[in-house]
Amino acid sequence: METKTNVMRILTAHHVPYTSYSYIGTGALNGVDVARVLNQNPAQVFKTLVTVARSGNHYVFMIPVCAELDLKRAAASVGEKSIEMLKMRDLLGLTGYVHGGCSPIGMKKQFKTVADISARNFDTIIFSAGRIGYQVQVAPTDIEKIIPLSFSDVCVSRN
């Protein structure tokens, strides 16, 4: 029996096509491991990061699992002077998701979300389906139909 996460239900309700993946029982511990066990390009598999600005506003960033968020670029992309990563202990209460199962879709409250510009290099990207062990593959243009999504160069320089 296929497990349907809340993210999958939301995608279905919005008539957004997606492919789901499970990596339960594979021993994958991080995003690069997940990409490997799913036999996918790590540049196409995205992690969801939640931040807080000095202003108190929260922002969500989607970046490749093989990349690192540049906090200065990320802050500039949302018009803030500075941001920092949200403390892990605050994640569940704020988003409804646990660390390792956080998705930009289906959070308790919708926050401004920015995907790294590299997402536009792919017809689809893969990201958390809202539960540890599950991923969904969706076209970035379809994600924009569900949440307010912008694109910006927010990763540490790729030179």
HUCORWO-V7216 format. One record per residue. N is the residue number from 1. RES is the residue in one letter. PHI is phi in degrees with one decimal (NA if undefined). PSI is psi in degrees with one decimal (999 if undefined). OMEGA is omega in whole degrees, -180 to 180 (NA if undefined). Layout:
N,RES,PHI,PSI,OMEGA
N,RES,PHI,PSI,OMEGA
This chain:
1,M,NA,130.8,-179
2,E,-77.8,134.4,176
3,T,-83.0,129.9,176
4,K,-107.3,122.8,177
5,T,-90.1,168.7,177
6,N,-60.3,-37.2,178
7,V,-60.4,-44.4,179
8,M,-62.7,-39.0,178
9,R,-64.5,-40.3,179
10,I,-65.1,-44.6,178
11,L,-59.8,-44.2,179
12,T,-62.2,-44.3,-179
13,A,-62.5,-30.0,179
14,H,-93.1,7.4,179
15,H,57.9,38.3,179
16,V,-98.8,120.8,178
17,P,-68.7,141.7,179
18,Y,-151.8,160.6,171
19,T,-116.6,135.6,179
20,S,-107.1,150.8,179
21,Y,-133.7,148.6,172
22,S,-124.5,136.6,175
23,Y,-120.5,22.0,178
24,I,-60.2,135.6,176
25,G,79.7,7.1,-178
26,T,-92.7,-14.9,-177
27,G,83.1,5.9,179
28,A,-63.6,128.1,-176
29,L,-110.7,-17.6,-180
30,N,-145.8,177.2,-176
31,G,-61.7,-37.3,179
32,V,-66.9,-39.6,175
33,D,-60.8,-43.0,-180
34,V,-60.4,-47.1,179
35,A,-57.5,-43.0,-179
36,R,-63.3,-49.0,-177
37,V,-69.4,-24.9,176
38,L,-87.4,-1.6,-179
39,N,57.5,46.4,-178
40,Q,-122.3,157.3,177
41,N,-68.3,120.7,-180
42,P,-57.9,-24.5,178
43,A,-72.0,-16.2,-179
44,Q,-101.1,-10.2,178
45,V,-99.2,123.0,-172
46,F,-110.9,145.7,173
47,K,-105.6,156.0,-178
48,T,-109.1,120.3,-178
49,L,-116.8,135.4,180
50,V,-110.4,133.4,-176
51,T,-126.1,165.9,174
52,V,-132.0,136.1,180
53,A,-93.5,163.4,176
54,R,-57.0,-29.2,179
55,S,-69.7,-14.9,-177
56,G,97.2,-9.7,178
57,N,-74.1,148.1,178
58,H,-106.1,145.8,179
59,Y,-137.4,150.0,180
60,V,-115.1,136.1,178
61,F,-125.4,136.1,176
62,M,-111.3,119.1,-179
63,I,-135.2,156.9,178
64,P,-57.3,144.7,-178
65,V,-62.5,-21.3,-179
66,C,-92.9,6.6,-177
67,A,-116.3,172.0,179
68,E,-124.8,138.5,179
69,L,-71.5,130.3,173
70,D,-90.3,107.6,-173
71,L,-62.7,-33.7,179
72,K,-68.4,-46.1,178
73,R,-64.6,-40.4,180
74,A,-62.4,-46.0,179
75,A,-59.8,-45.4,180
76,A,-61.4,-35.9,-177
77,S,-67.0,-21.3,180
78,V,-113.5,10.6,176
79,G,74.0,27.5,178
80,E,-110.0,157.1,177
81,K,-77.7,-38.3,179
82,S,-155.7,151.0,175
83,I,-137.8,161.7,174
84,E,-140.7,163.4,179
85,M,-67.0,141.6,175
86,L,-67.6,140.7,177
87,K,-65.7,138.5,-176
88,M,-55.4,-37.3,-178
89,R,-65.8,-19.3,-179
90,D,-93.2,-9.5,-172
91,L,-64.2,-51.3,-176
92,L,-60.4,-47.9,-179
93,G,-62.9,-35.8,-178
94,L,-79.3,-43.7,-171
95,T,-106.8,-24.9,-172
96,G,88.3,2.6,-179
97,Y,-116.7,152.7,175
98,V,-96.6,160.1,176
99,H,-58.5,129.9,-178
100,G,95.1,-10.3,179
101,G,-134.2,24.6,-176
102,C,-86.8,128.6,179
103,S,-120.7,149.1,177
104,P,-72.1,-15.6,-179
105,I,-100.6,132.5,174
106,G,88.9,16.5,177
107,M,-68.0,158.5,178
108,K,-53.8,-42.0,178
109,K,-130.8,140.1,-179
110,Q,-84.5,123.3,178
111,F,-106.0,156.2,176
112,K,-56.0,129.6,-175
113,T,-120.8,134.1,179
114,V,-124.3,126.2,174
115,A,-99.3,142.8,176
116,D,-58.7,142.7,-177
117,I,-54.9,-24.8,-180
118,S,-63.6,-18.8,178
119,A,-59.7,-28.9,-179
120,R,-72.0,-9.8,177
121,N,-77.0,-9.2,-174
122,F,-123.9,145.9,174
123,D,-66.8,-34.0,178
124,T,-138.8,155.2,172
125,I,-126.6,159.5,-178
126,I,-114.9,134.8,180
127,F,-152.7,173.1,-175
128,S,-59.1,137.9,176
129,A,-89.5,12.7,175
130,G,92.8,7.4,177
131,R,-149.0,137.4,178
132,I,-56.7,131.0,179
133,G,100.7,-3.3,-177
134,Y,-132.7,139.4,179
135,Q,-132.0,156.6,173
136,V,-127.4,150.5,178
137,Q,-115.7,120.8,-172
138,V,-141.1,148.6,174
139,A,-70.6,134.0,179
140,P,-54.4,-35.7,179
141,T,-66.4,-27.2,177
142,D,-78.3,-31.1,177
143,I,-61.4,-37.9,-180
144,E,-62.2,-20.0,178
145,K,-75.8,-17.2,-174
146,I,-108.5,-40.6,-179
147,I,-130.0,155.0,175
148,P,-71.1,113.1,-174
149,L,-126.8,131.8,173
150,S,-122.8,169.7,-177
151,F,-125.6,136.2,180
152,S,-156.9,158.2,177
153,D,-80.5,97.1,-174
154,V,-117.3,6.5,-180
155,C,-96.1,158.1,175
156,V,-55.5,142.1,-176
157,S,-44.0,136.9,-175
158,R,-95.8,16.5,-176
159,N,-62.7,999,NA
